[in-house]
Amino acid sequence: MALELDDVKRVARLARIAITEEEARSALPQLHGIFSLIEQMQAVDVSRVEPMSHAQEISLRLREDAVTEADQRDRLLAVAPAVEAGLYLVPKVIE
């Protein structure tokens, strides 16, 4: 991707970043380097690589999915200012 100085200034303006002419000129080769690395990564064939959820093979210790507290729904709803069908009623915020 051919990036020009005007593109750097435009992106900085869109991001609401105050950038001087000198800063834009120094950012241009850095951005070219970043885009070059992205192009290299996109060129790698990963069709035979299996997706993984973590960089290391770890397993989490899982606990049993069991109820540990008593049902307090009625007690909690009793102190609410407004309830309907077991749900809290709240004032409308968005018109």
Backbone as a printed PyTorch tensor [residue, N CA C, xyz], in Angstrom:
tensor([[[  0.8590,  -1.1790,   0.0000],
         [  0.0000,   0.0000,   0.0000],
         [  0.8930,   1.2250,   0.0000]],

        [[  0.6790,   2.0940,  -0.9590],
         [  1.4670,   3.3230,  -1.0620],
         [  0.8380,   4.3920,  -0.1830]],

        [[  1.5350,   4.7220,   0.8670],
         [  1.0540,   5.7190,   1.8070],
         [  1.8130,   7.0110,   1.5680]],

        [[  1.1030,   8.1110,   1.5370],
         [  1.7300,   9.4020,   1.3030],
         [  1.5680,  10.2890,   2.5300]],

        [[  2.2780,  11.3990,   2.5180],
         [  2.2610,  12.3220,   3.6440],
         [  0.8560,  12.8520,   3.9130]],

        [[  0.0940,  13.1220,   2.8620],
         [ -1.2810,  13.6010,   3.0370],
         [ -2.1550,  12.5570,   3.7410]],

        [[ -1.8890,  11.2810,   3.4670],
         [ -2.6390,  10.2130,   4.1220],
         [ -2.3560,  10.1940,   5.6250]],

        [[ -1.0940,  10.3840,   5.9880],
         [ -0.7230,  10.4020,   7.4020],
         [ -1.4220,  11.5610,   8.1070]],

        [[ -1.4220,  12.7140,   7.4800],
         [ -2.0720,  13.8900,   8.0740],
         [ -3.5740,  13.6720,   8.1960]],

        [[ -4.1730,  13.0680,   7.1800],
         [ -5.6160,  12.8240,   7.1920],
         [ -6.0010,  11.8490,   8.3050]],

        [[ -5.2360,  10.7710,   8.4370],
         [ -5.5140,   9.7920,   9.4890],
         [ -5.3300,  10.4280,  10.8680]],

        [[ -4.3070,  11.2440,  11.0190],
         [ -4.0880,  11.9330,  12.2960],
         [ -5.2530,  12.8670,  12.6060]],

        [[ -5.7340,  13.5560,  11.5940],
         [ -6.8780,  14.4520,  11.8010],
         [ -8.1260,  13.6570,  12.1740]],

        [[ -8.3610,  12.5410,  11.5030],
         [ -9.5210,  11.7010,  11.8180],
         [ -9.4330,  11.1280,  13.2300]],

        [[ -8.2170,  10.8330,  13.6730],
         [ -8.0110,  10.3080,  15.0190],
         [ -7.9270,  11.4220,  16.0530]],

        [[ -8.0610,  12.6450,  15.5800],
         [ -7.9820,  13.8210,  16.4460],
         [ -6.6450,  13.8880,  17.1790]],

        [[ -5.5790,  13.6350,  16.4040],
         [ -4.2180,  13.7190,  16.9220],
         [ -3.5590,  14.9350,  16.2870]],

        [[ -3.0910,  15.8420,  17.1290],
         [ -2.3710,  17.0170,  16.6190],
         [ -0.9890,  16.5570,  16.1910]],

        [[ -0.6600,  16.7620,  14.9370],
         [  0.6130,  16.3010,  14.3900],
         [  1.2220,  17.4130,  13.5420]],

        [[  2.5000,  17.6350,  13.7450],
         [  3.1950,  18.6620,  12.9570],
         [  3.6770,  18.0490,  11.6510]],

        [[  4.1350,  18.8970,  10.7580],
         [  4.6680,  18.4400,   9.4690],
         [  5.8610,  17.5150,   9.6890]],

        [[  6.7200,  17.8780,  10.6240],
         [  7.9120,  17.0710,  10.9140],
         [  7.5290,  15.7100,  11.4920]],

        [[  6.5470,  15.6900,  12.3890],
         [  6.0880,  14.4270,  12.9740],
         [  5.4490,  13.5370,  11.9090]],

        [[  4.7090,  14.1400,  11.0000],
         [  4.0900,  13.3650,   9.9190],
         [  5.1640,  12.7610,   9.0230]],

        [[  6.2070,  13.5390,   8.7480],
         [  7.3010,  13.0190,   7.9070],
         [  8.0360,  11.8710,   8.6010]],

        [[  8.2320,  11.9600,   9.9110],
         [  8.9290,  10.8760,  10.6110],
         [  8.0220,   9.6530,  10.7930]],

        [[  6.7180,   9.8510,  10.8330],
         [  5.7860,   8.7320,  10.9860],
         [  5.6170,   7.9430,   9.6950]],

        [[  5.8170,   8.6010,   8.5590],
         [  5.5930,   7.9590,   7.2610],
         [  6.4510,   6.6990,   7.0750]],

        [[  7.7800,   6.7390,   7.2820],
         [  8.5500,   5.4950,   7.1070],
         [  8.1930,   4.4340,   8.1470]],

        [[  7.8160,   4.8510,   9.3450],
         [  7.4130,   3.8850,  10.3660],
         [  6.1350,   3.1680,   9.9300]],

        [[  5.1910,   3.9210,   9.4000],
         [  3.9460,   3.3080,   8.9220],
         [  4.2060,   2.3960,   7.7320]],

        [[  5.1310,   2.7900,   6.8440],
         [  5.4990,   1.9140,   5.7280],
         [  6.0580,   0.5970,   6.2560]],

        [[  6.8790,   0.6650,   7.3070],
         [  7.4380,  -0.5430,   7.9050],
         [  6.3560,  -1.4280,   8.4910]],

        [[  5.3820,  -0.8100,   9.1590],
         [  4.2720,  -1.5690,   9.7460],
         [  3.4630,  -2.2560,   8.6620]],

        [[  3.1350,  -1.5180,   7.5990],
         [  2.3650,  -2.1200,   6.5040],
         [  3.1590,  -3.2170,   5.7960]],

        [[  4.4720,  -3.0600,   5.7310],
         [  5.3070,  -4.0940,   5.1270],
         [  5.2520,  -5.3720,   5.9550]],

        [[  5.3140,  -5.2380,   7.2740],
         [  5.2070,  -6.4140,   8.1350],
         [  3.8370,  -7.0830,   8.0030]],

        [[  2.7990,  -6.2910,   7.9020],
         [  1.4510,  -6.8440,   7.7330],
         [  1.3500,  -7.6210,   6.4280]],

        [[  1.9310,  -7.0860,   5.3630],
         [  1.9220,  -7.7920,   4.0730],
         [  2.6760,  -9.1100,   4.1690]],

        [[  3.8030,  -9.1110,   4.8900],
         [  4.5700, -10.3520,   5.0620],
         [  3.7540, -11.3810,   5.8440]],

        [[  3.0590, -10.9450,   6.8770],
         [  2.2550, -11.8790,   7.6740],
         [  1.0800, -12.4240,   6.8680]],

        [[  0.4920, -11.5770,   6.0140],
         [ -0.6270, -12.0420,   5.2020],
         [ -0.1690, -13.0230,   4.1300]],

        [[  1.1000, -12.9910,   3.7550],
         [  1.6190, -13.8840,   2.7220],
         [  1.8980, -15.2880,   3.2580]],

        [[  1.9410, -15.4640,   4.5640],
         [  2.2320, -16.7640,   5.1590],
         [  1.0350, -17.6980,   4.9810]],

        [[  1.3170, -18.9270,   4.5510],
         [  0.2570, -19.9260,   4.3620],
         [ -0.0640, -20.5630,   5.7130]],

        [[ -1.2280, -20.2930,   6.2330],
         [ -1.6470, -20.8400,   7.5210],
         [ -2.8260, -21.8050,   7.3620]],

        [[ -3.0260, -22.2940,   6.1470],
         [ -4.1790, -23.1570,   5.8960],
         [ -4.1040, -24.4660,   6.6720]],

        [[ -2.8820, -24.9510,   6.9880],
         [ -2.7480, -26.2130,   7.7150],
         [ -2.4910, -25.9970,   9.2080]],

        [[ -2.5600, -24.7770,   9.6720],
         [ -2.3350, -24.4980,  11.0880],
         [ -3.6720, -24.5300,  11.8070]],

        [[ -3.7210, -25.3320,  12.8450],
         [ -4.9630, -25.4670,  13.6110],
         [ -5.0930, -24.2890,  14.5800]],

        [[ -6.2730, -23.6670,  14.6450],
         [ -6.4500, -22.5500,  15.5790],
         [ -6.2650, -23.0110,  17.0180]],

        [[ -5.7520, -22.0960,  17.8270],
         [ -5.5700, -22.4330,  19.2260],
         [ -6.1100, -21.3180,  20.0950]],

        [[ -6.5370, -21.6870,  21.2830],
         [ -7.1310, -20.6910,  22.1670],
         [ -6.1010, -20.0350,  23.0580]],

        [[ -4.9140, -20.6330,  23.1620],
         [ -3.8850, -20.0820,  24.0300],
         [ -2.5230, -20.4290,  23.4440]],

        [[ -1.5400, -19.5990,  23.6970],
         [ -0.2030, -19.8310,  23.1520],
         [  0.4830, -21.0320,  23.7910]],

        [[  0.0930, -21.3870,  24.9830],
         [  0.6600, -22.5510,  25.6590],
         [ -0.4320, -23.5830,  25.8810]],

        [[ -0.0200, -24.8380,  25.9350],
         [ -1.0090, -25.8820,  26.1980],
         [ -1.2570, -25.9430,  27.6970]],

        [[ -2.3380, -25.3310,  28.1190],
         [ -2.6930, -25.3420,  29.5300],
         [ -4.1330, -25.8150,  29.6590]],

        [[ -4.4420, -26.3450,  30.8040],
         [ -5.8310, -26.7010,  31.0640],
         [ -6.2310, -26.0570,  32.3800]],

        [[ -7.4110, -25.5400,  32.4000],
         [ -7.9120, -24.8620,  33.5820],
         [ -8.5450, -25.8670,  34.5300]],

        [[ -8.3410, -25.6280,  35.7980],
         [ -9.0220, -26.4600,  36.7890],
         [-10.4460, -25.9450,  36.8890]],

        [[-11.3820, -26.7780,  36.5530],
         [-12.7800, -26.3880,  36.5510],
         [-13.4760, -26.9460,  37.7770]],

        [[-14.4020, -26.1740,  38.2920],
         [-15.1920, -26.6540,  39.4200],
         [-16.5440, -27.1270,  38.8960]],

        [[-17.2050, -27.9050,  39.6920],
         [-18.5210, -28.4040,  39.3220],
         [-19.5010, -27.2350,  39.2340]],

        [[-20.3330, -27.2370,  38.2180],
         [-21.3310, -26.1820,  38.0440],
         [-22.5330, -26.5220,  38.9120]],

        [[-22.4820, -26.0350,  40.1590],
         [-23.5330, -26.3590,  41.1040],
         [-23.9920, -25.0930,  41.8150]],

        [[-25.2550, -25.0560,  42.1970],
         [-25.8070, -23.9260,  42.9400],
         [-25.2060, -23.9380,  44.3340]],

        [[-24.6730, -22.7760,  44.7550],
         [-24.0390, -22.7070,  46.0760],
         [-24.7800, -21.7760,  47.0240]],

        [[-25.7720, -21.0410,  46.5350],
         [-26.5360, -20.1290,  47.3770],
         [-28.0110, -20.4920,  47.3370]],

        [[-28.6970, -20.1270,  48.3930],
         [-30.1450, -20.3450,  48.4350],
         [-30.8410, -19.3030,  47.5530]],

        [[-32.0280, -19.6290,  47.0930],
         [-32.8040, -18.7090,  46.2540],
         [-33.2970, -17.5340,  47.1020]],

        [[-32.8440, -16.3210,  46.7830],
         [-33.2230, -15.1210,  47.5260],
         [-34.0330, -14.1550,  46.6710]],

        [[-34.5590, -14.6330,  45.5690],
         [-35.2530, -13.7700,  44.6200],
         [-36.4070, -12.9970,  45.2510]],

        [[-37.2890, -13.6860,  45.9380],
         [-38.4580, -13.0170,  46.5240],
         [-38.0470, -11.9760,  47.5620]],

        [[-37.0370, -12.2860,  48.3740],
         [-36.5720, -11.3460,  49.3910],
         [-35.9790, -10.0940,  48.7350]],

        [[-35.2300, -10.2690,  47.6510],
         [-34.6240,  -9.1310,  46.9680],
         [-35.6610,  -8.3050,  46.2080]],

        [[-36.6530,  -8.9590,  45.6270],
         [-37.6970,  -8.2260,  44.9140],
         [-38.6070,  -7.4670,  45.8730]],

        [[-38.6980,  -7.9260,  47.1080],
         [-39.5830,  -7.2840,  48.0910],
         [-39.1410,  -5.8620,  48.4220]],

        [[-37.8650,  -5.5640,  48.3150],
         [-37.3720,  -4.2260,  48.6610],
         [-37.3230,  -3.2900,  47.4490]],

        [[-37.6710,  -3.7920,  46.2780],
         [-37.6370,  -2.9660,  45.0690],
         [-38.8520,  -2.0480,  45.0240]],

        [[-38.6930,  -0.8200,  44.5110],
         [-39.8250,   0.1030,  44.4370],
         [-40.9080,  -0.3530,  43.4620]],

        [[-40.5120,  -1.0320,  42.3760],
         [-41.5090,  -1.4770,  41.3940],
         [-41.0600,  -2.8090,  40.7880]],

        [[-41.9810,  -3.7630,  40.7620],
         [-41.6950,  -5.0990,  40.2440],
         [-42.8740,  -5.5510,  39.4050]],

        [[-42.5640,  -6.2580,  38.3190],
         [-43.6340,  -6.8410,  37.4940],
         [-43.1430,  -8.1560,  36.9260]],

        [[-43.8940,  -9.2030,  37.1200],
         [-43.5900, -10.5410,  36.6150],
         [-42.2060, -11.0070,  37.0590]],

        [[-41.8240, -10.6660,  38.2910],
         [-40.5380, -11.0980,  38.8130],
         [-39.3460, -10.3010,  38.3210]],

        [[-39.5950,  -9.1640,  37.6890],
         [-38.5120,  -8.3210,  37.1650],
         [-38.5770,  -6.9370,  37.7870]],

        [[-37.4170,  -6.3220,  37.9360],
         [-37.3700,  -4.9370,  38.4250],
         [-37.8690,  -3.9970,  37.3380]],

        [[-38.7060,  -3.0420,  37.7000],
         [-39.1300,  -2.0060,  36.7670],
         [-38.2860,  -0.7660,  37.0600]],

        [[-37.7220,  -0.2130,  35.9990],
         [-36.8810,   0.9750,  36.1460],
         [-37.4260,   2.0850,  35.2610]],

        [[-37.1260,   3.3390,  35.5790],
         [-37.6130,   4.4320,  34.7420],
         [-37.0210,   4.3700,  33.3470]],

        [[-37.7970,   4.7970,  32.3790],
         [-37.3320,   4.8350,  30.9990],
         [-36.2760,   5.9290,  30.8630]],

        [[-35.1210,   5.5810,  30.2950],
         [-34.0140,   6.5190,  30.1740],
         [-33.9330,   7.0870,  28.7640]],

        [[-34.1740,   6.2650,  27.7610],
         [-34.0790,   6.6890,  26.3700],
         [-35.4860,   6.9390,  25.8430]],

        [[-35.6700,   8.0790,  25.2410],
         [-37.0080,   8.4220,  24.7130],
         [-37.1210,   8.0320,  23.2690]]])
